[in-house]
Amino acid sequence: DCVYPTRTARFGVALIDGEAPGTLRLKSHACSEDYRVIMHGCKCMACAGGYTRSRLHAMLKNDNPLAVSLVTHHNLAYMMALNKRMRDAIKNDAYGDFARSFVRDQYRGKDSGGQDVPKWVKDAL
C-alpha cells in the first residue's frame, strides 16, 4: 500500500523487523524509557541521528511535528530496504526462502512471546 509508511508514521508507529506485526508503537508507555534507536543498523535520519525510542515517544506525545517527519523517514527507508532485500532474493532465485524467513521473524509464535502466523498468511504462502 503506497500510503502505509506515511500513514502509520502519523500515528506514531514505526516499521521494524522481527516483532509481529512488524510495527513499533512509539507512543506506547514501553517506549518511554527505551533508549535504543528505532531499529539497529537502519541508516534513516532518525536512527542514524541517534533519536531514541524514548525521545521520539516524548516528541510524539507533545505533538512535535519533527517526530512524525523522522518516523516517516524511517518507515520509507525501511520499505526501501525491504524491497531491496526482496529484489535480491528474486535475482538469486531464493524468494521462497526469503518469504518464509521473513514470516518466521515477524511471527515468532506464542511460545516465543510473539504471535502465531495468521491463517491467511499461511494460505498465501
BELURRA-V319234 format. One record per residue. N is the residue number from 1. NEAR is the number of other ideal C-beta (glycine too) atoms within 8 Angstrom. Layout:
N,NEAR ; N,NEAR
//
This chain:
1,3 ; 2,3 ; 3,6 ; 4,9 ; 5,12 ; 6,10 ; 7,8 ; 8,12 ; 9,14 ; 10,8 ; 11,7 ; 12,12 ; 13,11 ; 14,15 ; 15,12 ; 16,11 ; 17,7 ; 18,7 ; 19,9 ; 20,8 ; 21,5 ; 22,9 ; 23,10 ; 24,11 ; 25,9 ; 26,15 ; 27,9 ; 28,8 ; 29,4 ; 30,6 ; 31,14 ; 32,9 ; 33,5 ; 34,10 ; 35,6 ; 36,7 ; 37,11 ; 38,16 ; 39,11 ; 40,6 ; 41,5 ; 42,14 ; 43,6 ; 44,13 ; 45,8 ; 46,14 ; 47,15 ; 48,8 ; 49,7 ; 50,6 ; 51,10 ; 52,10 ; 53,13 ; 54,11 ; 55,8 ; 56,18 ; 57,14 ; 58,9 ; 59,11 ; 60,14 ; 61,7 ; 62,6 ; 63,5 ; 64,7 ; 65,6 ; 66,7 ; 67,12 ; 68,11 ; 69,8 ; 70,15 ; 71,17 ; 72,12 ; 73,11 ; 74,18 ; 75,15 ; 76,11 ; 77,11 ; 78,15 ; 79,11 ; 80,8 ; 81,9 ; 82,8 ; 83,8 ; 84,8 ; 85,9 ; 86,10 ; 87,8 ; 88,8 ; 89,12 ; 90,8 ; 91,6 ; 92,6 ; 93,5 ; 94,7 ; 95,9 ; 96,6 ; 97,8 ; 98,11 ; 99,10 ; 100,9 ; 101,8 ; 102,8 ; 103,11 ; 104,8 ; 105,8 ; 106,12 ; 107,12 ; 108,11 ; 109,9 ; 110,7 ; 111,4 ; 112,6 ; 113,5 ; 114,10 ; 115,10 ; 116,7 ; 117,9 ; 118,8 ; 119,6 ; 120,6 ; 121,10 ; 122,8 ; 123,6 ; 124,5 ; 125,7
//
